[in-house]
Amino acid sequence: MQIKSRQATGEGRERVEVVPETLDDLWHLSHVVEPGDHVSGDTTRRIQRNDDNLRDKGGEREHMWLKIEVTDVEFAKFANRLRIGGEIVDCSREDQLGFHHTLNVEEHTELEIEKRWKPDQNDRLEEAVESTDNPDVAIATVEEGEAHVHTVAQYGTEERASITSTTGKGDYARPRTELFAELADVLKRQDVDAYILAGPGFTKQDTLDYFAEEIPEIAEQITVVDTASVGDRGVHEVLKRGAVEDVQQQTRIAEEAEMIDELMARIGQGSEAAYGPEEVAKAADYGAIETLLVLDERLRAERAGEGEWEIDIDHLIETTEQKGGAVTVFSAEFAPGQQLSNLGGVAALLRYRLE
């Protein structure tokens, strides 16, 4: 995610110009934009034409700039787009004011969002920006006598190392383990969350076996992918198959699962945990929350006035952060989020047990 500009517009509102760069960024925005916000950008709109010179054929699409007051937001992950609908409140064609329009936001679409930004929404934007700058997956491609390491960030890939070594028989041949050791040293220097090991044939499995002995902490985080090539072409194969997205998703799910497991263990022991809106709100008021866990779809419903909680979700989040707690928003699409839903959609890991 790129943030191109931020500008205060009065009455506690701020206009932020953003450029989503990946499907993950669109997902983040689906939890930032909410009814009542103003969103603007370039779009196309079907314009009805009825005059003596042009017979109406159902309208023609015309490029224009417009601003809408948001009424609905839908993340269409299978279409790779975010749909933001609302009433046109400003437009390069005045005759379109007051009509409903849907902005189809895709990767690299520039748009401006004007609203009263809540702390967790700013945090979500910053998280998206940081994930752009910091590569989180390393791809190692290996075959006999050759290995390459690339890192993957949302802006693309970057080669970090290229290793060649004559292996096999002959006066200049080196043991295969020397190639594996050099590759292991490179991987240990990468600040990433997950690793992909790819290549043709059986060399990658031999590499993984070596890693399991020498760098088990990294071997445990490796996903193996079969490719016909190594180097840039091998990385392209990995990306084309969607392996990076799968690994990133599994990493996020794993982090959420670890928190839920810790929460359930504490609940089972009757120790430092709280769940349900009233109990969690009480813990926040005491300053006892270490990490607040809240479900994304519940967060959206409460903010839209469609929820059932008697507490103010924004006050809960602000209180948690003001008293030094962290906030993690869970996705309802995955198993950890479904477990959190069964607990009422909100829970907390506490610093100490409430009596």
C-alpha positions in Angstrom: 0.0 0.0 0.0 1.2 3.5 -0.8 0.0 6.5 1.1 0.6 9.4 -1.3 -0.7 12.3 0.9 -2.6 13.1 4.1 -4.5 16.3 4.7 -6.7 17.5 7.6 -10.1 18.7 6.4 -11.6 20.0 9.6 -13.9 18.7 12.3 -11.6 15.9 13.1 -11.6 14.5 9.5 -8.6 13.7 7.4 -8.3 13.0 3.7 -5.8 10.2 2.8 -4.8 9.4 -0.8 -3.9 5.7 -1.1 -2.8 3.3 -3.8 -3.5 -0.3 -3.1 -0.8 -2.6 -4.7 -2.1 -6.1 -3.9 -5.2 -8.1 -3.1 -4.2 -7.9 0.5 -4.3 -4.1 0.3 -7.8 -4.3 -1.0 -8.8 -6.5 1.9 -7.3 -4.0 4.3 -9.3 -1.2 2.7 -12.5 -3.2 3.0 -12.0 -2.9 6.8 -11.1 0.8 6.7 -13.8 2.3 4.5 -17.3 2.4 6.1 -20.7 4.0 5.6 -20.6 7.8 5.8 -17.0 8.1 4.6 -16.3 10.2 1.4 -14.3 8.3 -1.2 -13.3 9.9 -4.5 -11.4 8.9 -7.6 -11.4 8.5 -11.4 -14.0 6.1 -12.8 -16.3 5.4 -15.7 -20.1 5.9 -15.6 -22.8 5.0 -18.1 -24.4 8.2 -19.3 -27.9 8.2 -20.9 -28.0 10.1 -24.1 -31.3 11.3 -25.6 -31.1 13.9 -28.3 -32.1 14.4 -31.9 -28.7 13.4 -33.2 -28.0 10.3 -31.1 -30.6 7.6 -30.5 -30.5 6.3 -26.9 -28.8 2.9 -26.9 -28.9 2.4 -23.2 -26.1 4.8 -22.4 -22.4 5.1 -23.1 -19.5 4.9 -20.6 -17.7 8.2 -19.9 -14.6 8.8 -17.9 -15.0 11.2 -15.0 -13.9 12.1 -11.5 -16.4 11.8 -8.7 -16.8 11.6 -4.9 -19.4 9.4 -3.2 -20.7 9.2 0.3 -20.3 5.5 1.1 -23.3 3.3 1.8 -21.9 -0.2 1.2 -18.5 -1.9 0.9 -17.9 -5.4 -0.6 -14.6 -7.2 -0.9 -14.9 -9.4 -4.0 -11.8 -11.5 -3.6 -12.5 -13.8 -6.5 -12.9 -10.8 -8.8 -9.7 -9.2 -7.4 -11.5 -5.9 -6.6 -13.1 -3.9 -3.9 -16.6 -2.5 -4.6 -17.5 0.8 -2.8 -21.0 2.1 -3.4 -22.7 5.3 -2.4 -24.4 8.6 -3.5 -22.5 11.0 -5.7 -21.9 14.2 -3.7 -19.3 15.8 -6.0 -18.6 15.1 -9.6 -17.0 16.5 -12.8 -20.5 16.4 -14.3 -23.1 18.2 -12.1 -26.0 16.4 -13.8 -24.8 13.2 -12.1 -25.1 14.5 -8.5 -27.4 12.5 -6.2 -27.2 9.3 -8.2 -25.8 6.1 -6.9 -22.5 4.9 -8.2 -20.2 2.0 -7.4 -16.4 2.4 -7.5 -14.6 -0.7 -8.6 -11.2 -0.5 -6.9 -8.5 -2.7 -8.2 -4.8 -3.0 -7.7 -3.0 0.3 -8.5 -6.2 2.3 -8.4 -5.7 5.8 -6.9 -8.4 6.9 -4.5 -8.9 9.4 -1.7 -10.7 8.5 1.6 -12.0 11.3 3.8 -13.3 10.4 7.3 -12.7 10.5 11.0 -9.9 7.9 11.2 -10.0 5.5 14.2 -6.8 4.3 15.8 -7.1 0.7 14.6 -7.9 1.9 11.0 -4.7 4.0 11.0 -2.8 0.9 12.4 -4.2 -1.2 9.5 -3.0 1.3 6.9 0.4 1.4 8.5 0.5 -2.4 8.5 -0.3 -2.5 4.8 2.4 0.1 4.1 5.0 -1.7 6.2 4.3 -5.0 4.4 5.1 -3.2 1.1 8.5 -2.1 2.4 9.6 -5.3 4.2 9.9 -8.6 2.2 8.3 -11.4 4.2 8.9 -14.4 2.0 12.2 -15.8 0.7 12.3 -18.1 -2.4 15.3 -20.3 -2.7 15.6 -22.1 -6.0 18.2 -24.9 -6.3 19.4 -27.6 -8.6 22.7 -29.5 -8.9 25.6 -27.0 -8.6 23.4 -23.9 -8.5 21.3 -22.0 -6.1 19.5 -18.6 -6.0 17.7 -16.6 -3.3 15.1 -14.0 -4.0 12.9 -12.1 -1.5 9.3 -11.2 -2.3 7.6 -8.0 -1.3 4.4 -6.5 -2.5 6.3 -4.4 -5.0 8.0 -7.4 -6.7 11.0 -9.7 -6.2 14.7 -8.9 -5.6 17.6 -11.3 -6.0 19.7 -11.6 -2.8 22.2 -14.2 -3.8 23.4 -16.4 -6.7 25.6 -19.4 -5.8 27.3 -21.7 -8.2 29.4 -24.7 -7.3 30.9 -27.5 -9.3 29.6 -30.7 -7.7 29.8 -34.3 -8.7 33.1 -35.9 -9.9 36.4 -34.4 -11.0 39.4 -32.5 -9.6 37.5 -29.3 -9.1 34.3 -30.8 -7.7 33.1 -29.7 -4.3 30.9 -31.7 -1.9 27.2 -30.9 -2.4 27.0 -30.0 1.3 29.2 -26.9 0.6 26.5 -25.5 -1.7 23.8 -26.3 0.8 25.8 -24.6 3.6 26.3 -21.4 1.5 22.6 -21.4 0.8 21.8 -21.9 4.5 24.0 -18.9 5.4 22.2 -16.7 2.9 18.7 -17.8 4.2 19.8 -17.1 7.8 20.5 -13.5 6.9 17.0 -12.9 5.4 14.5 -11.1 7.7 11.4 -13.0 6.5 8.5 -14.9 8.0 8.4 -17.8 5.6 10.5 -19.6 3.0 9.8 -21.4 -0.3 12.3 -24.0 -1.6 11.8 -24.7 -5.3 13.5 -26.4 -8.2 13.5 -29.4 -10.5 14.4 -33.0 -9.6 15.5 -34.3 -6.2 18.2 -31.7 -5.2 15.7 -29.6 -3.3 14.7 -32.5 -1.1 18.4 -33.2 -0.4 18.7 -29.5 0.5 15.8 -29.7 2.8 17.2 -32.8 4.5 20.4 -30.8 5.1 18.5 -27.8 6.4 16.6 -30.1 8.8 19.9 -31.1 10.4 21.7 -27.7 10.3 19.1 -25.0 10.5 15.9 -26.7 11.8 14.3 -23.4 12.9 14.2 -22.4 9.2 13.5 -25.9 7.8 10.2 -25.9 9.8 9.1 -22.8 7.9 9.9 -24.1 4.4 7.3 -24.9 1.8 8.5 -27.0 -1.1 7.4 -26.3 -4.7 8.3 -28.2 -7.9 9.5 -26.0 -10.7 11.2 -26.7 -14.0 13.8 -24.0 -13.6 15.8 -22.1 -11.1 16.8 -18.4 -10.8 14.4 -15.8 -12.2 12.5 -18.3 -14.3 12.0 -20.5 -11.3 10.8 -17.6 -9.2 8.3 -16.7 -12.0 6.9 -20.3 -11.8 6.5 -20.0 -8.1 4.7 -16.7 -8.4 2.5 -17.9 -11.2 1.3 -20.8 -9.1 0.2 -18.5 -6.3 2.5 -20.2 -3.8 3.6 -16.9 -2.2 0.1 -15.9 -1.6 -0.7 -19.3 0.0 2.4 -19.0 2.2 1.5 -15.5 3.3 -2.0 -16.5 4.1 -0.9 -19.5 6.1 1.5 -17.4 8.0 -1.2 -14.9 9.0 -3.5 -17.8 9.9 -0.7 -19.4 12.0 -0.2 -16.2 14.0 -4.0 -16.0 14.7 -4.1 -19.7 15.6 -1.3 -19.3 18.1 -3.2 -16.4 19.8 -6.4 -18.4 19.9 -4.6 -21.5 21.3 -3.1 -19.4 24.0 -6.5 -17.8 24.7 -8.3 -21.2 25.0 -5.5 -22.6 27.2 -5.9 -19.7 29.6 -9.7 -20.0 29.6 -9.3 -23.7 30.4 -7.0 -22.9 33.3 -9.1 -20.0 34.6 -6.2 -17.7 34.2 -5.4 -14.4 32.4 -8.1 -14.2 29.8 -11.5 -12.6 29.1 -14.1 -13.0 26.4 -17.5 -11.5 25.5 -18.0 -7.7 25.1 -18.9 -6.9 28.7 -16.1 -8.9 30.3 -13.5 -7.6 27.9 -14.7 -4.0 28.3 -14.3 -4.4 32.1 -10.7 -5.7 31.6 -10.0 -2.7 29.3 -11.2 -0.2 32.0 -8.9 -1.8 34.5 -5.9 -1.5 32.0 -5.5 -5.3 32.2 -5.6 -6.1 28.4 -2.3 -7.2 26.9 -3.8 -8.1 23.5 -7.3 -7.5 22.3 -8.7 -9.9 19.8 -11.7 -8.7 17.7 -13.4 -10.3 14.7 -13.4 -8.1 11.6 -17.0 -8.7 10.6 -18.2 -8.0 14.2 -16.1 -4.8 14.2 -17.7 -3.7 11.0 -21.3 -4.5 12.2 -20.9 -2.7 15.5 -19.5 0.4 13.7 -22.4 0.4 11.2 -24.9 0.3 14.1 -26.0 -3.2 13.1 -24.6 -5.0 16.1 -26.0 -6.2 19.4 -23.3 -5.1 21.8 -24.1 -2.6 24.6 -20.5 -1.4 24.6 -18.9 1.1 22.2 -16.3 -0.9 20.2 -14.3 2.2 19.3 -14.1 3.2 23.0 -12.9 -0.3 23.8 -10.1 -0.2 21.2 -9.0 3.3 22.2 -9.0 2.4 25.9 -6.9 -0.7 25.2 -4.3 1.2 23.2 -4.2 4.1 25.6 -3.4 1.7 28.4 -0.6 0.0 26.5 -2.5 -3.0 25.0 -2.2 -4.3 21.4 -5.1 -4.9 19.1 -5.4 -7.8 16.6 -8.2 -7.9 14.1 -9.0 -11.5 13.1 -10.4 -12.5 9.7 -13.8 -14.3 9.9 -12.8 -16.4 6.8 -10.4 -18.6 8.6 -10.7 -21.2 11.5 -9.1 -19.0 14.2 -11.6 -16.2 13.4 -14.5 -18.8 13.6 -13.3 -19.8 17.0 -13.3 -16.2 18.1 -16.8 -15.8 16.7 -17.9 -18.7 19.0 -16.6 -16.7 21.9 -18.7 -13.7 21.0 -16.4 -12.0 18.5 -14.1 -10.4 21.0 -11.7 -11.6 23.6 -8.5 -10.6 25.4 -5.2 -12.0 26.7 -4.7 -10.3 30.0 -1.7 -9.1 32.0 -3.3 -10.4 35.2 -6.5 -12.3 36.2 -9.6 -10.3 37.1 -11.3 -11.5 40.2 
